């Protein structure tokens, strides 16, 4: 997994860039100092046609944490205490 951790404007952002570049099912356990924070599950299918490629996310789940999804941006806000 390739990710970036960005801390700015009183927000901590975890940007995961490797999911969805191929057809795959992934499950990640996100931890801070060996303490589980949440589980991320993604079922992604890579599709190609004559002009371009895209990814269909069949299922995205965040388990063991409260979260909000911004439907316009596709960004999940996960509340961690």
C-alpha positions, -999 to +999 in steps of 0.1 A: +000+000+000+013+034-009-001+063+011+005+098+022-001+113+056-009+150+055-014+172+086-027+206+078-053+231+091-061+209+122-069+179+100-050+147+096-054+133+061-046+097+050-044+096+011-043+060-003-034+060-040-029+023-048-064+010-046-083+008-079-055+006-105-064-030-110-092-054-103-088-063-067-103-068-033-083-053-004-087-051+033-064-028+053-062-024+090-053+012+098-034+015+131-018+043+151+010+031+174-001-005+170-037+004+181-064-005+155-083+026+144-105+012+116-107-014+088-109-004+052-124-029+027-125-021-011-138-043-040-126-025-072-130-036-108-108-020-134-125-014-168-111-005-201-126+004-235-112+018-267-106+053-254-099+051-217-098+031-185-117+036-153-124+019-120-158+008-107-159+005-069-183-022-062-181-019-025-162+004-001-166-002+037-151+014+067-156-008+098-151+000+135-152+038+131-178+066+126-175+083+092-192+106+067-190+103+029-190+135+008-210+123-022-197+152-043-159+146-037-159+109-028-139+118+003-145+099+035-142+118+068-134+093+095-137+103+132-109+090+153-105+097+190 
